[in-house]
Amino acid sequence: MSDRTDNGLAGGASQLPRHIAVIMDGNGRWAKKRGLPRTAGHTAGADSFRRAARYCRKLGVEYLTVYAFSTENWKRPAEEVAGIMKLLEQYLRQALRDMEKEKIRICIFGDLAPFSPELRQMCAECMERSKIYSGCQVNICLNYGGRDEIVRAAERWAADGCPALSEDVFSGYMWGGHIPDPDLLIRPGGEMRISNFLLWELAYAELYFSDVLWPDFDEKEFDKAIAAYRGRERRFGDVGEGKA
């Protein structure tokens, strides 16, 4: 991806999804196709994530939420998990270094308790220092699972004295309860499932699946996804315009 702003999409910024969620899938297969270790695929995927965040900011997308490490990813080989943790540290270190230039607000969704104290501190520092930026918010889901999020939200609601419950009230107990739900979910990598990602928040999101592996998902692929989104009629249960 480049930092270009001429995206070639007709229709104006008002038709952009306000919030895009991405399941960053295909890193391991990308590496295998090239005869490289899986860690090389995760490195390429991390680079793609950095460029995606910059591109979304250039387009005017307000929120980007990415599935970086799930509660199920602990089942992977220890060497691969260690490599992912190292990449995360590198990303956060770079984010802290380039924060003034990028002006991207960073939020972390998920249970950070199993991570090292150093990594938890870096997460906290990134969130605290980037709070002043409002142009684009990047939410990184770490040790995150959709079912786990719902259970934790229910626990927080119960601990809060079980106030009168509605969908809006319950949404406020989710990790991202302070932001709008995703308008568009993008899943590269050829799989057609949501894999325990944002189960509550994706209720009315438009889903876009692509065979392109995440490290190769460049700005042209983002343009295709957004163009597909713009071509859909979002009815939210209504019959839509001109339909009986």
Residue frames relative to the residue before (quaternion, step in Angstrom):
aa qw qx qy qz dx dy dz
M 1.0000 0.0000 0.0000 0.0000 0.00 0.00 0.00
S 0.2405 -0.7219 0.6239 0.1784 3.51 -1.14 0.65
D 0.5524 -0.5983 0.4535 0.3622 3.55 -1.29 0.00
R 0.2636 0.7978 -0.5115 0.1799 3.58 1.16 0.50
T 0.2852 -0.7537 0.5663 0.1730 3.57 -1.16 0.56
D 0.5857 0.5370 -0.3816 0.4722 3.61 1.25 -0.25
N 0.0390 -0.8649 0.5004 -0.0038 3.57 0.16 1.26
G 0.4554 -0.7320 0.4260 0.2745 3.57 1.23 0.01
L 0.5291 0.6241 -0.4108 0.4022 3.59 1.21 0.28
A 0.3186 -0.7569 0.5395 0.1858 3.56 -0.76 1.03
G 0.6505 0.5800 -0.3730 0.3182 3.54 -1.24 0.36
G 0.4940 -0.6989 0.4185 0.3039 3.59 1.16 -0.25
A 0.6748 -0.5401 0.3406 0.3700 3.53 -1.28 0.55
S 0.5804 0.6119 -0.3852 0.3746 3.59 1.11 -0.57
Q 0.6897 0.4615 -0.2755 0.4852 3.58 1.19 -0.44
L 0.4523 0.6622 -0.4673 0.3724 3.57 1.23 0.14
P 0.4904 -0.5966 0.5197 0.3653 3.59 -1.11 0.52
R 0.4435 -0.6963 0.4971 0.2672 3.53 -0.91 0.89
H 0.7938 0.1281 -0.0182 0.5943 3.56 1.07 -0.81
I 0.0752 -0.7850 0.6149 0.0064 3.58 -0.74 1.12
A 0.1332 -0.7585 0.6332 0.0778 3.55 -1.01 0.89
V 0.1027 -0.8084 0.5793 0.0191 3.57 -1.02 0.82
I 0.2108 -0.7059 0.6617 0.1397 3.53 -1.07 0.88
M 0.2311 -0.8184 0.5142 0.1112 3.57 -0.22 1.28
D 0.1191 0.8453 -0.4989 0.1496 3.56 0.31 1.32
G 0.7160 0.4838 -0.3384 0.3725 3.54 -1.21 0.62
N 0.3844 0.7477 -0.4759 0.2582 3.59 1.23 0.09
G 0.6843 0.4923 -0.2925 0.4515 3.57 0.88 -0.96
R 0.6675 0.4904 -0.3029 0.4714 3.59 0.94 -0.83
W 0.5895 0.5616 -0.3589 0.4564 3.58 1.11 -0.68
A 0.6791 0.4776 -0.2873 0.4777 3.58 0.93 -0.89
K 0.6478 0.5343 -0.3247 0.4353 3.60 0.91 -0.89
K 0.6322 0.5425 -0.3301 0.4439 3.60 0.99 -0.81
R 0.7406 0.3918 -0.2053 0.5058 3.56 1.17 -0.59
G 0.4999 -0.6770 0.4089 0.3529 3.55 1.29 0.14
L 0.5015 0.6502 -0.4086 0.3984 3.55 1.19 0.60
P 0.5802 -0.5579 0.4376 0.4007 3.61 -1.18 0.34
R 0.6468 -0.5451 0.3666 0.3875 3.57 -1.17 0.57
T 0.5909 0.5830 -0.3704 0.4168 3.58 1.10 -0.63
A 0.6055 0.5444 -0.3569 0.4578 3.59 1.12 -0.61
G 0.6294 0.5285 -0.3285 0.4655 3.58 1.08 -0.68
H 0.6545 0.4994 -0.3155 0.4719 3.57 1.00 -0.78
T 0.6099 0.5379 -0.3486 0.4660 3.59 1.10 -0.66
A 0.6612 0.4877 -0.2993 0.4852 3.57 0.95 -0.89
G 0.6438 0.5250 -0.3197 0.4557 3.58 1.04 -0.76
A 0.6301 0.5249 -0.3312 0.4667 3.58 1.06 -0.74
D 0.6324 0.5174 -0.3301 0.4727 3.58 1.03 -0.75
S 0.6403 0.5200 -0.3195 0.4663 3.57 1.02 -0.82
F 0.6266 0.5372 -0.3316 0.4570 3.58 1.04 -0.75
R 0.6389 0.5221 -0.3341 0.4557 3.60 0.90 -0.85
R 0.6891 0.4766 -0.2830 0.4668 3.56 0.88 -0.96
A 0.6188 0.5461 -0.3435 0.4482 3.58 1.06 -0.74
A 0.6472 0.5181 -0.3222 0.4570 3.58 0.95 -0.86
R 0.6617 0.4948 -0.3113 0.4695 3.57 0.95 -0.83
Y 0.6671 0.5119 -0.3083 0.4448 3.55 0.95 -0.87
C 0.6333 0.5175 -0.3315 0.4704 3.59 0.99 -0.78
R 0.6315 0.5206 -0.3339 0.4676 3.58 1.01 -0.77
K 0.6585 0.5098 -0.3086 0.4597 3.60 0.95 -0.86
L 0.6714 0.5046 -0.2973 0.4541 3.58 1.01 -0.81
G 0.4926 -0.6501 0.4391 0.3766 3.56 1.12 -0.67
V 0.3598 0.7028 -0.5186 0.3281 3.59 1.22 0.41
E 0.3915 -0.7678 0.4615 0.2101 3.58 -0.72 1.04
Y 0.8101 0.1066 -0.0216 0.5761 3.59 1.02 -0.78
L 0.0318 -0.7539 0.6561 0.0112 3.53 -1.08 0.85
T 0.0472 -0.7981 0.6006 -0.0061 3.57 -0.70 1.11
V 0.0700 -0.8235 0.5630 -0.0040 3.59 -0.67 1.10
Y 0.3916 -0.6839 0.5747 0.2205 3.52 -1.19 0.77
A 0.0651 -0.8555 0.5137 -0.0057 3.56 -0.05 1.29
F 0.7888 -0.0791 0.0867 0.6033 3.61 1.00 -0.81
S 0.2186 -0.8166 0.5252 0.0978 3.56 -0.50 1.19
T 0.6515 -0.4924 0.3959 0.4200 3.55 -1.31 0.20
E 0.6634 0.5022 -0.3005 0.4663 3.59 1.19 -0.49
N 0.5655 0.6447 -0.3821 0.3444 3.60 1.17 -0.45
W 0.5071 0.6370 -0.4300 0.3902 3.60 1.24 -0.21
K 0.5906 0.5933 -0.3624 0.4097 3.61 1.21 -0.39
R 0.5398 0.6328 -0.3997 0.3853 3.58 1.23 -0.29
P 0.6862 -0.4688 0.3352 0.4439 3.62 -1.21 0.34
A 0.5970 -0.6117 0.3858 0.3472 3.55 -1.00 0.88
E 0.6302 0.5441 -0.3391 0.4379 3.59 1.01 -0.75
E 0.6604 0.4989 -0.3072 0.4698 3.57 1.01 -0.82
V 0.6386 0.5186 -0.3262 0.4656 3.59 0.97 -0.84
A 0.6464 0.5172 -0.3193 0.4613 3.58 0.95 -0.85
G 0.6440 0.5235 -0.3171 0.4590 3.57 1.03 -0.77
I 0.6388 0.5152 -0.3221 0.4719 3.57 1.03 -0.79
M 0.6459 0.5166 -0.3226 0.4603 3.59 0.96 -0.83
K 0.6399 0.5215 -0.3212 0.4642 3.57 1.04 -0.79
L 0.6464 0.5101 -0.3162 0.4712 3.57 1.00 -0.83
L 0.6284 0.5345 -0.3355 0.4548 3.57 1.01 -0.79
E 0.6375 0.5189 -0.3226 0.4693 3.57 0.95 -0.85
Q 0.6554 0.5127 -0.3123 0.4583 3.57 0.95 -0.89
Y 0.6470 0.5187 -0.3235 0.4557 3.57 0.97 -0.85
L 0.6840 0.4843 -0.2949 0.4589 3.58 0.84 -0.95
R 0.6241 0.5323 -0.3389 0.4608 3.57 1.02 -0.76
Q 0.6681 0.4838 -0.2942 0.4827 3.58 0.96 -0.88
A 0.6278 0.5369 -0.3403 0.4492 3.59 1.00 -0.78
L 0.6519 0.5030 -0.3159 0.4715 3.58 0.97 -0.81
R 0.6610 0.5158 -0.3032 0.4528 3.57 1.02 -0.81
D 0.7955 0.3277 -0.1432 0.4891 3.58 0.92 -0.97
M 0.3202 0.8109 -0.4593 0.1703 3.57 1.29 0.08
E 0.6686 0.5066 -0.3129 0.4455 3.59 0.87 -0.85
K 0.6708 0.4842 -0.2970 0.4769 3.58 1.05 -0.71
E 0.7217 0.4567 -0.2546 0.4537 3.59 0.86 -0.97
K 0.1054 -0.8329 0.5298 0.1201 3.59 1.05 -0.83
I 0.4166 0.6715 -0.4885 0.3701 3.56 0.92 0.97
R 0.3386 -0.7352 0.5520 0.2006 3.55 -0.85 0.97
I 0.1806 -0.8032 0.5636 0.0676 3.58 -0.84 0.99
C 0.0039 -0.7621 0.6475 -0.0056 3.54 -1.00 0.92
I 0.2443 -0.7532 0.5955 0.1354 3.56 -1.12 0.71
F 0.1125 -0.7728 0.6228 0.0482 3.57 -0.87 1.01
G 0.6374 0.5216 -0.3954 0.4065 3.56 -0.85 0.95
D 0.5820 -0.5782 0.4559 0.3451 3.53 -1.38 0.13
L 0.1721 -0.8294 0.5277 0.0635 3.57 -0.34 1.25
A 0.3901 0.7677 -0.4538 0.2291 3.60 1.25 -0.13
P 0.7007 0.4706 -0.3124 0.4359 3.68 0.87 -0.73
F 0.5821 0.6019 -0.3807 0.3924 3.61 1.19 -0.28
S 0.6432 -0.5258 0.3854 0.4016 3.55 -1.26 0.33
P 0.6222 -0.5431 0.3935 0.4037 3.62 -1.14 0.50
E 0.6301 0.5429 -0.3364 0.4416 3.59 1.03 -0.77
L 0.6767 0.4853 -0.2936 0.4694 3.57 0.94 -0.90
R 0.6348 0.5213 -0.3327 0.4632 3.58 1.00 -0.77
Q 0.6464 0.5240 -0.3147 0.4567 3.57 1.00 -0.81
M 0.6493 0.5109 -0.3160 0.4663 3.58 1.01 -0.81
C 0.6186 0.5339 -0.3356 0.4686 3.58 1.03 -0.77
A 0.6740 0.4993 -0.2914 0.4598 3.56 0.87 -0.98
E 0.6657 0.5060 -0.3084 0.4535 3.58 0.95 -0.85
C 0.6364 0.5231 -0.3321 0.4594 3.59 0.98 -0.81
M 0.6722 0.4926 -0.3034 0.4620 3.58 0.90 -0.89
E 0.6809 0.4986 -0.2946 0.4482 3.57 0.90 -0.90
R 0.7207 0.4604 -0.2607 0.4480 3.58 0.80 -0.99
S 0.7136 0.4546 -0.2645 0.4627 3.61 1.09 -0.64
K 0.4150 0.7399 -0.4558 0.2693 3.62 1.25 -0.04
I 0.6308 0.5654 -0.3365 0.4113 3.58 1.13 -0.55
Y 0.6548 0.5150 -0.3194 0.4517 3.61 1.19 -0.35
S 0.1291 -0.8339 0.5360 0.0262 3.56 -0.95 0.88
G 0.4807 0.7104 -0.4234 0.2914 3.60 1.22 -0.13
C 0.7847 -0.0786 0.0914 0.6080 3.58 0.93 -0.91
Q 0.1746 -0.7801 0.5940 0.0899 3.56 -0.92 0.93
V 0.1483 -0.7785 0.6067 0.0617 3.55 -0.80 1.05
N 0.1473 -0.7877 0.5964 0.0453 3.55 -0.67 1.16
I 0.1369 -0.7964 0.5875 0.0434 3.57 -0.66 1.13
C 0.2250 -0.7910 0.5587 0.1076 3.58 -0.57 1.17
L 0.0210 0.8119 -0.5756 0.0952 3.56 -0.48 1.29
N 0.8047 -0.0202 -0.0695 0.5893 3.55 -0.80 1.05
Y 0.3681 0.7446 -0.4406 0.3405 3.49 1.01 1.02
G 0.0738 0.7519 -0.6547 0.0251 3.55 -1.18 0.70
G 0.5486 -0.6541 0.4101 0.3208 3.56 -0.93 0.86
R 0.6672 0.4799 -0.3089 0.4786 3.59 0.94 -0.82
D 0.6280 0.5310 -0.3304 0.4631 3.56 1.02 -0.80
E 0.6340 0.5325 -0.3343 0.4503 3.58 0.99 -0.79
I 0.6630 0.5024 -0.3107 0.4599 3.59 0.93 -0.86
V 0.6399 0.5149 -0.3260 0.4681 3.60 0.98 -0.82
R 0.6708 0.4918 -0.3012 0.4663 3.59 0.90 -0.90
A 0.6205 0.5297 -0.3433 0.4654 3.59 1.05 -0.72
A 0.6468 0.5114 -0.3177 0.4681 3.58 0.99 -0.82
E 0.6376 0.5208 -0.3230 0.4667 3.59 1.02 -0.77
R 0.6619 0.4931 -0.3129 0.4699 3.60 0.96 -0.81
W 0.6269 0.5305 -0.3314 0.4644 3.57 1.07 -0.77
A 0.6634 0.4959 -0.3047 0.4703 3.59 0.95 -0.89
A 0.6629 0.5070 -0.3027 0.4603 3.57 0.98 -0.86
D 0.6564 0.5082 -0.2946 0.4734 3.56 1.24 -0.49
G 0.6418 -0.5652 0.3113 0.4144 3.56 1.27 0.22
C 0.4624 -0.7150 0.4241 0.3083 3.59 1.27 0.36
P 0.0401 0.8136 -0.5779 0.0497 3.62 0.59 1.07
A 0.7044 -0.4406 0.3348 0.4444 3.56 -1.27 0.38
L 0.2650 -0.8314 0.4815 0.0816 3.52 -0.66 1.16
S 0.0788 0.7307 -0.6757 0.0578 3.50 -1.17 0.86
E 0.6847 -0.4529 0.3393 0.4592 3.60 -1.22 0.11
D 0.6579 0.5097 -0.3176 0.4545 3.59 0.93 -0.85
V 0.6455 0.5125 -0.3214 0.4661 3.57 0.95 -0.85
F 0.6857 0.4820 -0.2987 0.4564 3.59 0.82 -0.95
S 0.6014 0.5693 -0.3571 0.4321 3.60 1.03 -0.74
G 0.6273 0.5702 -0.3292 0.4159 3.56 1.09 -0.70
Y 0.6699 0.4839 -0.2985 0.4775 3.58 1.22 -0.32
M 0.5214 0.6250 -0.4187 0.4027 3.59 1.27 -0.01
W 0.6915 -0.4668 0.3350 0.4378 3.58 -1.24 0.35
G 0.7984 0.2502 -0.1208 0.5342 3.58 0.91 -0.94
G 0.1824 0.8419 -0.4927 0.1234 3.56 1.07 0.68
H 0.6672 0.5136 -0.2945 0.4521 3.57 1.22 -0.40
I 0.7127 0.4005 -0.2497 0.5190 3.62 1.25 0.00
P 0.6004 -0.5689 0.4020 0.3928 3.62 -1.17 0.40
D 0.5847 -0.5678 0.4446 0.3716 3.56 -1.22 0.48
P 0.6074 -0.5542 0.4060 0.3988 3.61 -1.15 0.47
D 0.3547 -0.7025 0.5784 0.2146 3.55 -1.17 0.73
L 0.8042 0.1354 -0.0094 0.5787 3.55 1.06 -0.82
L 0.1260 -0.7499 0.6448 0.0777 3.55 -0.98 0.92
I 0.1191 -0.7738 0.6202 0.0488 3.56 -0.86 1.01
R 0.0142 0.7756 -0.6311 0.0012 3.56 -0.94 0.92
P 0.1817 -0.7600 0.6169 0.0944 3.58 -0.48 1.19
G 0.6572 0.5897 -0.3478 0.3152 3.56 -1.31 -0.12
G 0.5853 -0.6562 0.3439 0.3295 3.59 1.23 0.11
E 0.6030 0.5411 -0.3756 0.4500 3.61 1.19 -0.21
M 0.2162 -0.7915 0.5635 0.0967 3.57 -1.10 0.73
R 0.5335 0.5472 -0.4560 0.4560 3.54 0.51 1.28
I 0.4683 -0.6972 0.4683 0.2744 3.58 -1.22 0.36
S 0.3111 -0.8312 0.4430 0.1267 3.59 1.33 0.11
N 0.6985 -0.5094 0.2870 0.4126 3.57 0.77 1.08
F 0.4810 0.6615 -0.4259 0.3870 3.58 1.14 0.69
L 0.8610 -0.0955 0.0481 0.4972 3.58 -0.82 1.06
L 0.0485 0.8602 -0.5062 0.0384 3.57 0.93 0.92
W 0.6820 0.4636 -0.2812 0.4909 3.59 1.01 -0.78
E 0.7394 0.4786 -0.2361 0.4105 3.55 0.79 -1.07
L 0.6854 0.5096 -0.2899 0.4319 3.62 1.11 -0.56
A 0.2656 0.8223 -0.4813 0.1473 3.60 1.27 0.15
Y 0.8189 0.1444 -0.0596 0.5523 3.61 0.93 -0.84
A 0.3527 0.7365 -0.5029 0.2834 3.59 1.15 0.50
E 0.4243 -0.6319 0.5753 0.2995 3.54 -1.23 0.52
L 0.2579 -0.7859 0.5494 0.1185 3.58 -0.88 0.98
Y 0.0374 -0.7912 0.6101 -0.0165 3.56 -0.91 0.97
F 0.0792 -0.8042 0.5891 0.0026 3.55 -0.65 1.16
S 0.0640 -0.7982 0.5989 -0.0084 3.55 -1.04 0.85
D 0.4530 -0.6807 0.5072 0.2724 3.57 -1.13 0.67
V 0.5158 0.6430 -0.4191 0.3807 3.59 1.25 -0.27
L 0.4207 -0.7012 0.5158 0.2556 3.58 -0.88 0.95
W 0.6575 -0.5768 0.3112 0.3716 3.57 -1.02 0.83
P 0.6634 0.5013 -0.3581 0.4247 3.69 0.76 -0.74
D 0.7091 0.4218 -0.2536 0.5049 3.61 1.22 -0.46
F 0.4960 0.6637 -0.4277 0.3613 3.60 1.27 0.03
D 0.0155 -0.8483 0.5268 -0.0507 3.55 0.13 1.35
E 0.7680 -0.3729 0.2380 0.4632 3.56 -1.26 -0.17
K 0.5943 0.5567 -0.3713 0.4462 3.59 1.12 -0.55
E 0.6516 0.5003 -0.3123 0.4770 3.57 1.05 -0.74
F 0.6116 0.5210 -0.3439 0.4860 3.59 1.09 -0.68
D 0.6276 0.5346 -0.3363 0.4552 3.58 0.99 -0.80
K 0.6419 0.5205 -0.3234 0.4608 3.60 0.97 -0.83
A 0.6606 0.5088 -0.3077 0.4583 3.57 0.93 -0.90
I 0.6831 0.4733 -0.2905 0.4743 3.58 0.91 -0.90
A 0.6200 0.5302 -0.3437 0.4652 3.60 1.05 -0.70
A 0.6357 0.5124 -0.3251 0.4771 3.59 1.02 -0.77
Y 0.6263 0.5347 -0.3252 0.4648 3.57 1.02 -0.81
R 0.6829 0.4960 -0.2888 0.4520 3.58 0.89 -0.93
G 0.6750 0.5091 -0.2910 0.4477 3.57 1.16 -0.54
R 0.6318 0.5308 -0.3335 0.4560 3.58 1.27 -0.06
E 0.3568 -0.7001 0.5743 0.2297 3.53 -1.23 0.59
R 0.2053 -0.7915 0.5674 0.0972 3.56 -0.58 1.15
R 0.1073 -0.8551 0.5072 0.0103 3.57 -0.27 1.29
F 0.2125 -0.8127 0.5183 0.1606 3.63 1.17 -0.43
G 0.7687 -0.3614 0.1796 0.4962 3.57 0.94 0.91
D 0.5858 0.5586 -0.3806 0.4472 3.59 1.24 -0.23
V 0.6093 -0.5717 0.3943 0.3826 3.62 -1.24 0.16
G 0.4685 -0.6870 0.4408 0.3379 3.58 1.20 -0.35
E 0.6709 -0.5170 0.3558 0.3950 3.53 -1.32 0.27
G 0.8592 0.1466 -0.1145 0.4766 3.51 -1.00 0.87
K 0.6282 0.5171 -0.3443 0.4685 3.60 1.20 0.38
A 0.3260 -0.7562 0.5414 0.1696 3.51 -1.03 0.85
